[in-house]
Amino acid sequence: MVELPRAPIERLIKRAGAERVSDGAVEALADVLEEEAIKIATRAIKLARHAGRKTVTEDDIKLARI
């Protein structure tokens, strides 16, 4: 189940140039974004722990997405 709100996802697709967006397209992109966000967050947590911290920082997120 996708936890991301639908309206911002639809706005992102429209910002990319779409005139109209189907519900299925919004749902599919939300699924993909959520999967990628979880992967990045998991890597960022590992980086924070490796650095001896419990707090995930902005830098951890930036490093994790590489």
C-alpha positions, 0 to 999 in steps of 0.5 A: 500500500502506497503511503505517499499522497496522490496529489503531489505525485500527479503534480510532478507528472504534470510538471514533467509535461503531461496534460492529463494523468490517469489514476493508474499512472499516479499509483504506478509512480507512487509505487516506484518512488516509495520503493526507491525512497525505502532503498535510499533510506535503508542505505542512509541508515547504514551510513549513519550507523557506520558513523556511530550515529543514530540520527540520519542526516541530510548528508547520509541521504545524499550519499545514499542516493549515489 
